[in-house]
């Protein structure tokens, strides 16, 4: 019979809130676009056979599609790893670390996709401290990216091992939260632009229809 550790032990040595992390309703986002695994390949073929963006938009579009495609892949992996951790009895350090890794990758890829798009269009992803999904996405990404400074500056729960952790509703830090539904909303938004940008010949018309 596997050893079951106390809530205090798993909280101290895996992550905050892990003993209360009992369920997760994470949308399956692969249904948002039938092309989500093929955006980069489609872009290459369309640029070769149909039309191309002029520089530097070609670079912005290519990297946006690359980041968005990987954001979808990482969200799928994060979903699978999170559900596997919950199914394991919630005491597997390796499964939790695997899930958190994929969520971290998702945050980074999704954030950089937004940043590329807004830089190309001379816009802003969010206004400072506006509480938007994009602002909170960026906050959680930076907190995971700069974990060493969070530890050094005491910007974590005392005694905690990680700056961002999983809870029933989504991803949480001491001062930011992103629900699992909001992670799906991020990808739905990114997919709308990716479906348009993968074909430079029709991108302008499709972006207009998408409200860009």
CORQUI-V194905 format. One record per helix or strand of 3 or more residues. SS is the DSSP state (H for helix, E for strand). FROM is the first residue (numbers start at 0). LEN is the number of residues. Records with the same first field share a line. If there is no record, write none. Layout:
BEGIN
SS->FROM-LEN, FROM-LEN
END
This chain:
BEGIN
H->6-7, 17-3, 28-4, 38-11, 56-31, 92-28, 132-13, 146-6, 179-18, 202-7
E->164-3, 169-3, 176-3
END
